[in-house]
Amino acid sequence: MPNFSIEVTPADALIDVPRRIVVRGALPGEPVRVSSSTVRNDVEWRSSACFIADASGGVDLSMSPPVDGDYHGIDPMGLLWSQQPVQPGKRDNFHADVTAPLVTTLTVSAVAELGLKQCRPASTTLVQRLAAEGVMRREVREQGLVGTLFLPATPGPHPAVMIVNGSGGGINEPRAALYASRGYAAFALAYFKAPGLSDYISNTPLEYFERGLDWLRAEVQPKDDFVAISGQSRGGELVLLLGATFPEKVSAVLAYVPSALVHSGQNAADPKVGREGPTWLLRGQPLPHQWQDNRTASWQPFDDGPSPHRHELAMLTALADEEAVARARIPVERIQAPVLLLSATDDGSWPSSLYCSMVSEKLAEVRHPWPVLWRNYANAGHSILFPFVPTTQTTYAHPVSGRISTGGGEPSANARADLDSWQQAQHFLRDAIAQHSSEKETP
């Protein structure tokens, strides 16, 4: 009886490294099934696809499209992003301990057909890591700050990046660990829904983030004093706001599916304040927000709309009041740094494409003297992360309000956005650092 073999190259690497998956030992023209299984935070995720062996009895996933299965088209990492949890409703892509690797078992087996000798199944493992060997993780609980600092294994100084989460709150350790693995001093700063902090986003003072930027600079002494800020969703709104409010302290802005406007508390609001109450405070005063005194804003399209509910539909109603929009607009022209904008055309949470267009147009209008890069991902949704993680769970209960809604996007488009956005972010930061260092050297 012939035997299958399956090989992954590289077998063990950082999560953003693409792999080559090759099956051998099949009969020419034989259908074979390749399956994946990954335990993510104690929950198993699975996917599978069927391929036809070539004339030499092999299947190279970087060259062969599946004829059936959980993804379509040629994609060497399709078996990872197309995974779905065995327990419905689970969304955790990573372990609670981000230093623990994700181990995927890949199994190749025969698809029974009359007249063909069946090969014995074969398996191998694919290991993805967020934290490279030697990356240091340190919890930060000082000066009122709550977060986690990750430092590269290599000697410093390193450029730094401060990372903030969206309306789910918490500490974005996965992104910070990966940034540290790529050579950055990465500070994942929580601002609600974390130990010692409020459970809600309402009435968050911007001075807290200013203190975080100051602490990061003092603690890691970044190379050429370069400190970028990165955030997604409400965090994307926040980093644009921070860049505009504290421009001298921000060296680059990476805004994932951001807003061009200050928003109310929405799904992350304190029930006592309400979802139309303020989110951000500056010098103790609430910033004007999109819903405030808005004559056209209505929650009805979200609350009463068809399932799965799209939060975006309510946000669009508020844009019809031009005066309210003008009051709530983030003054991005005050930013004194390069800006990366990442949006999605099927964003179910809010119209990030339209918001990024507003930001881009304003920066072009004022002839922003730093680079502005905008990537708008067709058919993708609100959840843009980084490469080679599952993209199938687009409908979910909000972690604060519990409201069920969809972030939108097709899994394959979300996977393309994950890959390209991370590549763009790396190039953007390298260019921003080079420009920043050059300016520092110029007398």
C-alpha positions as CSV (number, residue, x, y, z in Angstrom):
1,M,0.0,0.0,0.0
2,P,1.5,3.4,-1.0
3,N,2.0,6.0,1.8
4,F,1.3,9.7,1.9
5,S,3.6,12.3,3.2
6,I,3.0,15.9,4.0
7,E,5.6,18.6,4.6
8,V,5.5,22.2,5.8
9,T,8.3,24.7,5.1
10,P,9.1,26.4,7.4
11,A,7.5,24.1,10.0
12,D,8.1,26.6,12.9
13,A,8.1,30.4,12.4
14,L,6.4,33.6,13.4
15,I,2.7,33.8,12.6
16,D,3.2,36.3,9.7
17,V,5.5,33.9,7.8
18,P,3.8,32.2,4.8
19,R,4.4,28.4,4.5
20,R,4.7,25.9,1.7
21,I,2.6,22.8,2.2
22,V,3.3,19.9,-0.1
23,V,1.7,16.4,-0.2
24,R,3.5,13.5,-1.8
25,G,2.9,9.8,-2.4
26,A,-0.6,9.9,-4.0
27,L,-1.4,8.3,-7.3
28,P,-1.5,10.6,-10.3
29,G,-4.9,12.1,-10.6
30,E,-6.0,10.8,-7.2
31,P,-8.3,13.1,-5.1
32,V,-6.8,13.7,-1.7
33,R,-8.1,15.6,1.3
34,V,-5.9,17.9,3.5
35,S,-7.4,18.8,6.9
36,S,-6.2,21.2,9.6
37,S,-6.9,21.3,13.3
38,T,-5.7,24.0,15.7
39,V,-6.5,24.5,19.4
40,R,-6.9,28.2,20.1
41,N,-7.4,29.1,23.7
42,D,-8.7,25.6,24.5
43,V,-11.1,25.5,21.5
44,E,-10.5,23.4,18.4
45,W,-10.8,25.0,15.0
46,R,-10.9,22.9,11.8
47,S,-10.9,23.2,8.0
48,S,-10.4,20.9,5.1
49,A,-10.1,20.9,1.3
50,C,-9.9,18.3,-1.5
51,F,-7.2,18.4,-4.2
52,I,-6.3,16.4,-7.3
53,A,-2.7,14.9,-7.3
54,D,-0.5,15.9,-10.2
55,A,1.3,13.6,-12.6
56,S,4.0,12.9,-10.0
57,G,1.4,12.1,-7.3
58,G,1.9,15.4,-5.4
59,V,-0.1,18.4,-4.4
60,D,1.6,21.8,-3.7
61,L,-0.9,24.1,-2.0
62,S,0.9,27.1,-3.4
63,M,0.2,25.9,-6.9
64,S,-3.0,23.8,-6.7
65,P,-6.5,25.1,-6.1
66,P,-8.9,22.9,-4.2
67,V,-11.7,21.2,-6.1
68,D,-13.9,21.2,-3.0
69,G,-13.6,22.4,0.6
70,D,-13.6,25.4,2.9
71,Y,-11.8,27.8,0.6
72,H,-11.4,28.3,-3.2
73,G,-8.6,29.4,-5.4
74,I,-4.9,29.0,-5.0
75,D,-3.9,30.1,-1.5
76,P,-1.1,28.3,0.3
77,M,-2.5,29.4,3.7
78,G,-6.2,28.9,2.9
79,L,-6.5,26.0,5.4
80,L,-5.6,28.4,8.2
81,W,-7.8,31.4,7.5
82,S,-10.8,29.2,6.5
83,Q,-10.9,27.4,9.9
84,Q,-14.1,27.5,11.9
85,P,-14.5,26.7,15.6
86,V,-16.0,23.4,16.7
87,Q,-17.9,25.3,19.4
88,P,-20.0,27.9,17.6
89,G,-19.6,31.5,18.8
90,K,-16.0,31.2,19.8
91,R,-13.7,33.9,18.3
92,D,-10.4,33.7,20.1
93,N,-7.6,33.3,17.5
94,F,-4.9,33.1,20.2
95,H,-4.1,31.6,23.5
96,A,-4.5,33.7,26.6
97,D,-0.7,33.4,27.0
98,V,0.6,35.0,23.7
99,T,4.0,33.4,24.3
100,A,2.5,30.0,23.8
101,P,2.7,28.9,20.1
102,L,-0.3,27.9,18.0
103,V,0.2,24.3,16.8
104,T,-1.8,23.2,13.7
105,T,-2.0,19.5,12.8
106,L,-2.2,19.0,9.0
107,T,-3.5,15.6,7.9
108,V,-3.6,14.2,4.3
109,S,-6.0,11.3,3.6
110,A,-7.4,9.6,0.5
111,V,-10.9,10.4,-0.9
112,A,-12.3,6.9,-1.5
113,E,-12.8,6.0,-5.2
114,L,-13.4,2.6,-6.7
115,G,-10.3,1.0,-8.3
116,L,-7.8,3.1,-6.4
117,K,-5.5,1.7,-3.7
118,Q,-5.9,3.9,-0.6
119,C,-2.8,5.5,0.9
120,R,-2.3,5.6,4.6
121,P,-3.1,9.0,6.1
122,A,-0.1,11.2,7.1
123,S,0.2,14.1,9.5
124,T,2.6,16.9,10.3
125,T,2.5,20.1,12.4
126,L,2.7,23.8,11.5
127,V,3.8,26.0,14.4
128,Q,2.9,29.8,14.5
129,R,4.5,32.1,17.0
130,L,3.6,35.6,18.1
131,A,6.7,36.0,20.2
132,A,10.1,35.2,18.8
133,E,12.7,33.5,21.0
134,G,14.1,36.0,23.5
135,V,11.3,38.5,23.3
136,M,10.6,39.9,26.8
137,R,7.2,40.4,28.2
138,R,6.5,42.7,31.2
139,E,3.3,43.7,32.8
140,V,3.0,47.4,33.4
141,R,1.0,48.6,36.4
142,E,2.5,52.0,37.3
143,Q,1.6,55.7,37.1
144,G,-2.0,54.6,36.7
145,L,-1.2,52.8,33.4
146,V,-2.4,49.3,32.7
147,G,-0.7,47.4,29.8
148,T,2.0,45.1,28.7
149,L,5.4,46.0,27.3
150,F,7.2,43.6,24.9
151,L,10.8,44.1,24.0
152,P,12.8,42.6,21.2
153,A,15.4,39.9,21.8
154,T,18.1,42.1,20.1
155,P,20.0,44.9,21.9
156,G,18.4,48.4,21.7
157,P,17.6,51.1,21.2
158,H,14.6,50.2,19.1
159,P,11.8,52.3,17.6
160,A,8.7,52.1,19.7
161,V,5.0,51.7,19.0
162,M,2.1,52.1,21.4
163,I,-0.9,49.9,20.6
164,V,-4.5,50.5,21.7
165,N,-7.5,48.3,21.3
166,G,-11.0,49.1,20.0
167,S,-14.4,49.0,21.7
168,G,-13.8,45.5,23.1
169,G,-11.3,47.0,25.5
170,G,-8.5,45.0,27.1
171,I,-4.8,44.7,26.3
172,N,-3.8,43.9,22.7
173,E,-0.9,41.6,23.6
174,P,-0.9,39.6,20.3
175,R,-0.1,42.6,18.1
176,A,2.5,43.9,20.6
177,A,4.2,40.6,20.8
178,L,4.5,40.4,17.0
179,Y,5.8,43.9,16.8
180,A,8.5,43.1,19.3
181,S,9.3,40.0,17.3
182,R,9.9,42.4,14.3
183,G,12.2,44.7,16.2
184,Y,10.0,47.2,18.0
185,A,9.6,48.1,21.6
186,A,5.8,47.5,21.7
187,F,3.6,48.8,24.5
188,A,0.0,47.5,24.5
189,L,-1.9,50.0,26.6
190,A,-5.4,49.2,27.9
191,Y,-7.8,52.0,28.7
192,F,-10.9,50.1,29.8
193,K,-12.1,46.5,30.5
194,A,-8.7,45.6,32.1
195,P,-7.6,45.1,35.7
196,G,-8.0,48.3,37.7
197,L,-9.7,50.2,34.9
198,S,-13.3,51.0,34.1
199,D,-15.4,48.3,32.4
200,Y,-16.6,50.9,29.9
201,I,-15.2,53.4,27.4
202,S,-17.3,56.3,28.6
203,N,-15.5,59.5,29.8
204,T,-11.9,58.3,29.1
205,P,-9.4,61.1,29.5
206,L,-6.9,61.7,26.6
207,E,-4.3,62.7,29.2
208,Y,-4.1,59.0,30.1
209,F,-2.7,58.2,26.7
210,E,-0.3,61.2,26.9
211,R,1.0,59.7,30.1
212,G,1.4,56.4,28.3
213,L,3.4,58.0,25.5
214,D,5.6,59.8,28.0
215,W,6.1,56.6,30.0
216,L,7.1,54.6,26.9
217,R,9.7,57.2,25.9
218,A,11.2,57.4,29.4
219,E,11.2,53.6,29.8
220,V,12.7,52.4,26.5
221,Q,14.5,55.4,25.2
222,P,13.4,54.7,21.7
223,K,15.8,54.9,18.7
224,D,15.9,58.5,17.5
225,D,12.9,59.2,19.8
226,F,10.5,57.4,17.4
227,V,7.2,56.5,18.9
228,A,4.3,55.4,16.6
229,I,0.7,54.8,17.7
230,S,-1.5,52.0,16.3
231,G,-5.1,51.3,16.9
232,Q,-8.1,49.6,15.3
233,S,-11.8,50.6,15.2
234,R,-12.4,52.9,18.2
235,G,-8.6,52.6,18.7
236,G,-8.3,53.8,15.1
237,E,-10.4,56.8,16.0
238,L,-8.3,57.3,19.1
239,V,-4.9,57.3,17.4
240,L,-6.0,59.9,14.9
241,L,-7.3,61.9,17.8
242,L,-4.1,61.5,19.8
243,G,-2.0,62.5,16.8
244,A,-4.1,65.6,16.4
245,T,-4.1,66.4,20.2
246,F,-0.4,65.6,21.0
247,P,1.3,66.0,17.7
248,E,4.8,66.6,19.1
249,K,4.7,63.2,20.8
250,V,3.6,61.1,17.9
251,S,6.0,60.0,15.2
252,A,3.6,58.0,13.0
253,V,-0.1,57.0,13.0
254,L,-1.4,53.6,12.0
255,A,-5.2,53.7,11.9
256,Y,-7.1,50.5,11.2
257,V,-10.7,50.9,10.2
258,P,-10.9,54.2,12.0
259,S,-13.4,57.0,12.2
260,A,-12.9,60.5,10.9
261,L,-15.2,61.7,13.7
262,V,-15.3,61.6,17.5
263,H,-18.1,59.1,18.4
264,S,-20.2,58.6,21.5
265,G,-19.8,55.6,23.8
266,Q,-22.0,53.4,21.6
267,N,-21.8,49.7,22.3
268,A,-19.0,50.1,24.8
269,A,-20.7,52.8,26.9
270,D,-21.4,52.7,30.6
271,P,-25.2,52.0,30.8
272,K,-25.4,54.9,33.4
273,V,-24.0,57.3,30.8
274,G,-25.8,55.8,27.8
275,R,-24.6,55.0,24.3
276,E,-25.2,58.6,23.2
277,G,-22.9,59.9,26.1
278,P,-19.3,61.1,25.7
279,T,-16.3,58.9,25.1
280,W,-13.3,61.2,25.4
281,L,-12.4,63.9,27.8
282,L,-9.7,66.6,27.4
283,R,-8.8,68.7,30.4
284,G,-11.9,67.3,32.1
285,Q,-14.3,68.4,29.4
286,P,-16.1,66.0,27.0
287,L,-15.2,66.3,23.3
288,P,-18.1,67.0,21.0
289,H,-19.2,63.8,19.3
290,Q,-21.1,62.7,16.3
291,W,-24.4,61.9,18.1
292,Q,-24.4,65.1,20.1
293,D,-27.3,67.5,19.0
294,N,-27.5,65.5,15.8
295,R,-30.8,66.2,14.0
296,T,-30.7,63.1,11.7
297,A,-29.0,60.4,13.8
298,S,-31.1,57.3,14.5
299,W,-30.3,53.9,16.0
300,Q,-33.4,52.4,14.4
301,P,-31.6,51.0,11.3
302,F,-29.2,49.1,13.6
303,D,-31.7,48.1,16.3
304,D,-34.6,47.1,14.0
305,G,-32.7,46.2,10.9
306,P,-32.4,42.7,9.5
307,S,-30.2,40.1,11.2
308,P,-27.2,40.1,11.4
309,H,-27.5,43.7,12.5
310,R,-25.1,46.3,10.9
311,H,-24.0,49.1,13.2
312,E,-22.8,50.9,10.1
313,L,-26.5,51.7,9.1
314,A,-27.0,53.8,12.2
315,M,-23.7,55.6,11.7
316,L,-24.8,56.6,8.2
317,T,-27.9,58.4,9.5
318,A,-25.8,60.7,11.6
319,L,-23.7,61.8,8.6
320,A,-26.7,63.6,7.1
321,D,-26.4,66.4,9.7
322,E,-23.4,68.4,8.3
323,E,-23.2,70.7,11.2
324,A,-23.0,67.9,13.7
325,V,-20.4,66.2,11.6
326,A,-18.3,69.4,11.4
327,R,-18.4,69.7,15.2
328,A,-17.3,66.1,15.7
329,R,-14.6,66.0,13.0
330,I,-11.1,65.0,14.3
331,P,-8.8,67.8,13.3
332,V,-6.3,65.5,11.5
333,E,-4.6,68.5,9.9
334,R,-2.9,69.0,13.2
335,I,-1.0,65.7,12.9
336,Q,2.7,66.2,12.4
337,A,3.6,62.7,11.2
338,P,3.0,60.1,8.4
339,V,-0.5,58.5,8.5
340,L,-1.5,55.0,7.4
341,L,-5.2,54.5,6.8
342,L,-6.7,51.0,6.4
343,S,-10.4,50.6,5.6
344,A,-12.9,48.0,4.2
345,T,-15.7,48.5,1.7
346,D,-18.1,46.0,3.5
347,D,-17.4,47.3,7.0
348,G,-20.5,46.4,9.0
349,S,-19.4,48.2,12.2
350,W,-19.1,51.7,10.7
351,P,-18.3,53.2,7.2
352,S,-14.5,53.1,7.5
353,S,-14.1,53.6,3.8
354,L,-16.0,56.8,3.9
355,Y,-14.3,57.9,7.1
356,C,-10.8,57.3,5.6
357,S,-11.9,59.2,2.5
358,M,-12.7,62.1,4.7
359,V,-9.4,62.0,6.5
360,S,-7.4,61.5,3.3
361,E,-9.2,64.4,1.6
362,K,-8.6,66.8,4.5
363,L,-4.9,65.9,4.6
364,A,-4.6,66.4,0.9
365,E,-6.5,69.8,1.2
366,V,-4.0,71.1,3.7
367,R,-1.0,69.6,1.8
368,H,0.0,67.4,4.7
369,P,3.9,67.4,4.5
370,W,4.2,63.8,5.6
371,P,3.3,60.7,3.7
372,V,-0.3,59.5,3.7
373,L,-1.1,56.0,2.7
374,W,-4.7,54.7,2.3
375,R,-5.5,51.1,1.6
376,N,-9.2,50.3,1.0
377,Y,-10.0,46.6,0.9
378,A,-12.7,45.5,-1.4
379,N,-15.3,43.1,0.1
380,A,-13.5,43.0,3.4
381,G,-15.0,43.8,6.8
382,H,-14.2,45.5,10.1
383,S,-11.9,42.9,11.5
384,I,-8.5,43.5,9.9
385,L,-5.8,41.8,12.0
386,F,-2.6,40.3,10.6
387,P,-1.9,37.3,8.3
388,F,-2.8,33.7,8.6
389,V,-5.5,33.6,11.2
390,P,-9.1,32.6,10.9
391,T,-11.4,35.1,9.2
392,T,-14.7,33.3,9.2
393,Q,-16.3,34.6,12.4
394,T,-17.8,37.9,11.3
395,T,-21.0,37.9,13.3
396,Y,-20.6,38.1,17.1
397,A,-21.9,39.4,20.4
398,H,-20.2,42.7,21.3
399,P,-17.9,42.0,24.3
400,V,-19.4,45.0,26.3
401,S,-23.0,45.5,25.2
402,G,-23.7,41.9,24.2
403,R,-25.5,43.1,21.1
404,I,-25.1,40.7,18.2
405,S,-24.0,42.3,14.9
406,T,-21.7,41.7,11.9
407,G,-18.4,43.2,11.1
408,G,-19.0,42.4,7.5
409,G,-16.7,41.1,4.8
410,E,-16.2,37.8,3.0
411,P,-13.6,35.4,4.7
412,S,-11.4,35.3,1.6
413,A,-11.4,39.1,1.3
414,N,-10.8,39.5,5.0
415,A,-7.8,37.1,4.7
416,R,-6.4,39.3,1.8
417,A,-6.8,42.4,3.9
418,D,-5.1,40.8,6.9
419,L,-2.0,39.9,4.7
420,D,-1.8,43.2,2.8
421,S,-2.4,45.4,5.8
422,W,0.4,43.9,7.8
423,Q,2.8,44.1,4.8
424,Q,1.8,47.8,4.3
425,A,2.2,48.5,8.0
426,Q,5.8,47.1,8.0
427,H,6.8,49.1,4.9
428,F,5.1,52.2,6.2
429,L,6.9,52.1,9.5
430,R,10.3,51.4,7.9
431,D,9.8,54.4,5.7
432,A,8.6,56.6,8.6
433,I,11.5,55.6,10.7
434,A,14.0,56.3,7.9
435,Q,12.5,59.8,7.3
436,H,12.3,60.5,11.1
437,S,15.9,59.5,11.6
438,S,17.0,61.6,8.6
439,E,15.3,64.6,10.0
440,K,17.0,64.0,13.4
441,E,20.4,63.9,11.7
442,T,19.8,67.1,9.7
443,P,21.2,70.1,11.7
